[in-house]
């Protein structure tokens, strides 16, 4: 069952360009992410685990931008937030924030660096970012390694919220490997891009892997056909 929890306008072109929330962002855009943040917090309220992942079915649907803006929105509550780019095949978070990606998650897991030298601290107030690092030949093996699990458990003690930007589930299965470490997945859907078949395949994959879906974020949707305005919707999934 899907329950519509909120609707706000958002600029699709800005979202596609990977623009992050700032003091110059339009009020409607900021409020739309606040609505999504509130809904996610309610989804997490029954679980002591404040770690979640953002994914999509296919590439190019805006998951990295949504991950970044959710991280910014959570940090506005004066909570310590860590955004982790765990897409080791096609990293993008460092590009959104214009950060170096020389050392990151893959280097830490591969014992070629440590967290303190890889993390970008206070990119914005209360927001730290861990880029993906060097693209490895074995991303799936790194994500399910004991060293990665140890890292995540240690970081849970340092941050109020940890958000993972993960690869699209319809492309590779890397995201599903996080299921035992996180409270669940927030799935990004794009109007006129994500199909009903994509959604069903994603639901089937999540069910097969016994993953919890916290909700859907739908971007680029039309809420006023006559004027051609595009919108943002958030749905809770049960």
Secondary structure, DSSP 8 states (H G I E B T S, - for coil): -EEEEEEEE--HHHHHTT----TTS-HHHHHHHHHHHHHHHHHHTT-S--EEEEEESSTTSSHHHHHHHHHHHHHTTT--EEEEE--SSS--HHHHHT---SS-HHHHHTTSS-HHHH-EEEEETTEEEE---S--S-HHHHHTSHHHHHHHHHHHTT-SEEEEE---TTT-SGGGGGTTTSSEEEEEEETTTS-HHHHHHHHHHHHHTT--EEEEEEEEEEEETTTTEEEEEEEEE-
